[in-house]
């Protein structure tokens, strides 16, 4: 990569706003996959287990992470799942074969356990219905079981299971990745669109207050991308509130500049968002609708898929160690850039779920009967969930660019900011993709006079491949930044190479 000269510059102005920060942007994902549930969030007999069998150390880390919404139970798992298997007395629940991940599912943890866990964690549940092997009736039945107060067969069944009051789940996914040939119950766009529309109508007849997410493309790389969204939304546009997006990224060794390309991956995420928005708006225009559909980016993360041989190669096992990637400093910086991309599109992206919460490509790791710890990717998510408040400001960084084969010229610096009107506090989040030297970031504050730095955090370092582990849980952590200076209305902050930086600014007392 060529060395680039010149400072990076941004201007903060409250007159230019993208939209309000929706707290659902800070969502996560719990799937019956590997050790996400069993020995992840749920481990009866663990020294830190609650009476319900929840790992209290993981609950504490979930709260610290700032997760607001959790999608459950899948993922690929949901497309073959019978929700009835996971309710009622545990001793009477059947053991099933999960075809998605070739796992033996005990159903010891099911719907009511998850919703109890969500209450303990303080998160909003986002439930997915099975539209792979099941259909309209089963989807409506699940809404009735969860949300109807009582006096019907399924609501009374819930009450016999010890849940007297309805769960009142508002957010529902209409299946998962049905565009993918790997999905149990894979469908064409027309098949899925019609089924999703029928399920949506039936579910809303049971509870008209619910919000619905139609299943979009499994990735921008899918050969049906764009056409899938267009066809599905022709069927469902007026019946749903969101269309979903899924994307995973990794460093590719075959690239001429693997690290440079990886650091630029958020460019693809933003393109994906903008293309889905354009497609949705085009459908709305064809239908003559005044509605603006929002996006649910309900699976996103770094995932080294090239290391995973595929589900069909797996032996049948119960809660196996599966896709437990060890994330590094570089991965944390890339995750930070994804969070910037999501905030930058807060006017249209209303939900986002980092996949997954525990063990499976996750910010939290655990050992059975042992400790839990934070991966490096934990920290950018926690920063944004904690400090992004109010409205997103439209920030257009001006910085040196470097060439990439996948994305063209890419800025060495990316940034976004939020403004909380009530307090006047500003949070600025920045990534530096450059690898050669510190890059000064000059922040023009003329439209926000009197701000001072109250917090400056940096995650980065010389060892870009450093990871955390049970033995070294704090090897990669955010550290206080230094070197910021103010001259007139310009705040200058040094950005270390390959780093994530958080600045919190507040009015002078």
ROLUM-894817 format. One record per residue (C-alpha): x negated, y, z. Coordinates in steps of 0.001 Angstrom, whole numbers, padded with zeros to 6 digits, always signed. Example, Ala and Ser with C-alpha at 12.3 -4.5 7.8 and 13.67 -1.06 7.14 Angstrom:
BEGIN
-012300-004500+007800-013670-001060+007140
This chain:
BEGIN
+000000+000000+000000-001378+003417-000927-002002+005972+001794+000502+008827+001645-000154+012356+002903+002330+014868+004271+004628+015237+007233+008155+013892+007493+010939+016409+008061+014558+016292+009195+017120+018987+009943+019770+018613+012625+022922+020649+012076+026297+020066+013799+028066+021409+010707+027155+018263+008781+028774+015190+010295+029332+011694+008928+031981+010547+011389+032571+009427+014952+030529+006602+016425+032909+003657+016753+031912+001605+019794+032713-001557+017829+029540-000940+015815+027645-002520+018704+029111-005974+018350+027603-009436+018531+028545-012969+017571+028963-016254+019454+029337-019390+017339+029457-023061+018293+026063-023530+016681+022862-024853+018195+022437-023523+021739+024375-020285+021467+027244-021600+023623+025871-024641+025450+022793-023642+027543+023188-020162+026061+026181-018354+027528+027557-021485+029230+025604-023896+031406+027347-025399+034437+024759-026525+036938+022258-023815+036030+020871-022044+039128+022403-018795+037835+025764-020305+036816+028993-018685+037957+031819-020906+039274+033149-020942+035684+029809-022220+034356+028745-018930+032736+025057-018061+032961+025041-014896+035067+021554-013964+033826+022883-013953+030250+025941-011968+031307+023629-009351+032852+021503-009170+029701+024635-008900+027533+025754-005896+029560+022245-004384+029402+022200-004908+025636+025375-002818+025443+027455-005250+023402+031019-004007+022944+032646-006654+020717+031938-010377+020236+033124-012449+017278+034046-016092+018031+033996-019098+017322+032322-018719+013930+030888-018499+011446+030799-021683+009429+031991-023598+012483+035467-022056+012375+036277-023453+008925+036682-026950+010365+037776-026029+013900+041027-027031+015580+041596-024422+018263+043901-026782+020158+040867-028995+020898+039411-026299+023148+042376-025623+025463+043924-027538+028340+042224-029876+030819+038578-030369+029856+038785-034093+030624+041459-034495+027955+039682-032596+025181+038449-034629+022209+034864-034851+021050+034636-033920+017363+032061-033880+014590+031308-030327+013475+030732-030625+009739+029222-027145+009396+026125-027723+011551+026238-031540+011902+026753-031174+015638+028699-033218+018157+031197-030809+019715+032412-031716+023212+034958-028852+023334+034012-028361+026977+033914-024662+026149+036883-023371+024188+039273-020497+023656+040228-019683+027243+036669-020121+028472+035448-017683+025820+038109-015118+026638+037279-015431+030351+033596-014974+029472+034437-011904+027359+036257-010401+030337+033274-011092+032602+030900-009542+030038+033156-006528+029486+033407-007056+025720+036324-007015+023288+037000-010423+021699+037149-010741+017919+038701-014109+017076+038412-015888+013737+041102-018217+012418+040408-021334+010356+041450-020759+006746+039078-023445+005466+040830-026684+006464+043950-025128+007992+046393-022420+007049+049253-020056+007776+051031-021965+010538+047899-022677+012579+046841-019005+012348+050243-017776+013527+050264-020402+016284+046941-019160+017620+048221-015571+017806+051326-016827+019635+049237-018819+022122+046975-015828+022800+049306-012851+022696+052965-013774+023262+053987-013111+026894+056061-016243+027556+059243-018106+026763+057994-019806+023601+056413-023223+023256+052859-022032+022695+052905-019110+025139+054305-021453+027797+051604-023986+026916+049021-021293+027617+050626-020671+030985+050402-024372+031862+046682-024021+031101+046378-021485+033914+046598-018282+031841+049791-016567+032912+049271-013200+031213+048655-012962+027461+045082-012428+026327+046240-009572+024071+043549-010124+021436+043772-007293+018912+040966-008045+016437+041171-011084+014102+039099-012424+011189+040937-014179+008366+038481-017037+007949+034765-016969+007252+032645-016949+004075+035185-018830+001968+033288-017633-001122+030384-019942-000204+030158-023485-001655+028592-024549+001669+031788-023635+003498+034189-026406+004511+037323-025466+002563+035494-023284-000008+037979-021419-002208+038151-019229-005265+038881-015549-004696+042478-016020-005866+043008-019022-003601+041553-017259-000585+043269-013932-001328+046710-015529-001481+046130-017585+001662+044720-014607+003582+047724-012493+002588+050183-015167+003699+048343-015698+006984+048183-011941+007594+051938-011569+007145+052700-014462+009499+050223-013320+012152+051644-009789+012112+055160-011171+012469+054037-012703+015760+052193-009553+016885+052370-006414+014696+049692-004659+016795+046802-006839+015635+043998-005656+013339+042846-007954+010544+039553-008477+008715+039573-010033+005235+036562-012194+004389+034265-010476+001904+031166-011800+000212+028616-013866+002132+025924-011640+000654+025228-009162-002106+023263-011924-003827+026362-014091-004350+027206-014527-008066+030833-013643-007293+029962-010456-005348+032161-007530-006339+034634-009668-008257+035393-011522-004996+036149-008299-003105+038226-006912-005951+040389-010023-006301+040797-010617-002556+041803-007008-001955+044317-007083-004802+046142-009619-002618+045452-008167+000835+044750-004421+000591+047887-003245+002378+047826-006158+004856+044332-005843+006333+042336-003155+008096+038800-004253+007214+036804-006185+004623+033754-008062+005924+030110-008044+004830+027351-010504+005808+023609-010044+005233+020373-011544+006528+016848-010472+005658+013339-011850+006087+009752-011272+005039+008962-013164+001820+005404-014439+001493+005670-014604-002304+006132-010818-002581+003096-008801-003672+003473-006714-000492+005511-008891+001902+005425-006499+004864+006203-003397+002823+009164-005056+001134+010485-006366+004464+010239-002970+006148+012372-001558+003318+015178-004146+003627+017674-001619+005043+017771-000053+001567+019547-003193+000381+021915-003095+003366+022916+000470+002500+023421-000420-001156+025630-003331-000087+027774-001051+002084+028128+001575-000637+029054-000974-003308+031741-002567-001114+033140+000889-000323+033251+001697-004040+034969-001608-004843+037532-001204-002061+038309+002363-003089+038708+001299-006714+041271-001327-005680+043074+001232-003537+043191+003618-006496+044583+000923-008814+047276+000141-006252+048105+003811-005750+047367+003482-002034+046501+006404+000233+044835+004004+002659+041042+003980+003104+039878+000502+004026+037096+000213+006607+034223-002253+006641+033344-004936+009189+029644-005837+008878+030278-008770+011176+027117-010751+010462+023749-009029+010088+020218-009666+011305+016721-010804+010478+016742-014540+009743+013811-016533+008373+016015-018775+006284+013030-020143+004385+012062-021982+007601+015474-023671+007850+015787-026862+005789+019584-026608+005597+022446-028022+007637+022692-031218+005565+019176-032233+006633+020043-032113+010335+020574-035250+012425+023834-035437+014367+023178-033958+017827+024888-032120+020653+023758-028501+021131+020438-028973+019299+017666-026403+019151+018546-024738+015885+017272-021570+014160+015640-020201+017327+013385-017730+015528+010742-015949+017614+011036-012294+016673+008098-009883+016574+007418-006157+016770+007914-005923+012997+011300-007640+013238+012358-005145+015926+011429-002199+013690+013435-003698+010807+016419-004271+013122+016131-000600+014098+016323+000381+010431+019504-001721+010055+021077+000121+012991+020200+003452+011352+021898+002256+008151+025063+001273+010016+025257+004602+011839+024662+006517+008624+027841+004924+007240+029946+005369+010377+032680+007020+008327+033471+003647+006729+031790+000932+008810+033976+000481+011881+032750-002910+013148+029314-004534+013104+028158-007761+014755+024519-008724+015106+024359-012486+014663+024015-014133+017098+023941-013212+020799+021888-016020+022371+019180-018367+021017+020358-018462+017371+018290-015674+015683+019213-013758+018810+018087-010819+020961+018476-013034+024056+016731-016375+024547+017193-018987+027258+015774-022266+028467+018113-024967+029833+017936-024813+033606+015321-022088+033265+014817-018416+032518+016282-016011+030004+014406-013176+028322+014704-010341+025824+013317-010697+022325+011713-007547+020820+014859-007050+018701+016846-006585+021926+015452-003117+022477+016499-001104+019374+020043-002474+019702+020167-001561+023395+018873+001945+022658+021477+002675+020004+024333+001130+022012+023321+003202+025043+022516+006555+023466+024535+006885+020212+027527+008910+021335+029964+011328+019732+029476+012029+016028+026808+010891+013597+025004+013847+012029+024122+013721+008358+020336+013569+008416+018349+013495+005171+014699+012711+005939+012095+014146+003631+008940+012038+003691+006289+010384+001572+007468+007343-000345+005815+004045-001183+006497+001630-004059+008384-001647-003650+009269-004249-006256+012698-004997-004793+013973-001502-003985+011884+000995-005946+010251+003944-004119+011144+003858-000420+010718+006567+002210+008064+005869+004832+010372+007442+007443+014074+006913+008029+016168+008546+010736+019687+009259+011965+021070+011347+014828+024197+011609+016948+025680+014592+018782+027876+014342+021868+029944+017507+021798+030908+017528+025470+027346+017441+026802+025498+018905+023838+023116+015932+023929+021499+014690+020738+019984+011245+020165+017622+010764+017241+016541+007311+016072+013644+006936+013643+011579+004200+012013+008150+004684+010495+007410+002138+007780+003916+003424+007085+001008+001262+008222-002047+003509+007931-001696+006288+010509+000602+008290+012743+003087+010388+010810+004251+013705+012326+008030+014081+012218+009073+017727+012203+012653+018272+013429+014340+021573+012542+016551+022581+015486+017613+026073+014359+021296+025047+014344+020971+023546+017836+018929+026094+019791+017800+025445+023346+017405+021677+023128+014595+020027+025072+013204+016486+025086+014533+014470+028033+013439+011034+026862+010978+009744+024269+010610+005994+023732+008484+004106+021229+008380+000437+020267+005399-000493+018112+001757-001288+018516-001380-002629+016978-000216-006251+017177+002753-006210+014821+003209-009975+015155+003453-009986+018952+006487-011780+020395+008058-012289+023795+008429-015674+025480+009459-017264+028763+005813-017009+029834+005368-013414+028547+008847-011864+028545+007603-008252+028457+004779-008427+025959+006765-006277+023502+008763-003564+025222+009532+000119+024592+007030+002517+026129+007154+006254+026871+006112+008328+023881+003897+011375+024107+002464+014172+021990+005695+015975+021143+005328+019745+020740+007710+022649+020143+006866+025658+017980+009732+028054+017507+012741+026001+016438+010702+023023+015248+010048+019955+017377+007145+017817+016175+006905+014188+017241+004166+011727+016198+005504+008464+014748+003044+005569+015196+002571+003157+012281+005322+000547+011927+007342+001804+014867+010793+002512+016275+011232+005846+018068+014085+007194+020192+014355+010854+021148+016978+012159+023535+017486+015912+023493+019610+017962+025880+020406+021646+026317+018037+023479+028618+019524+024026+032082
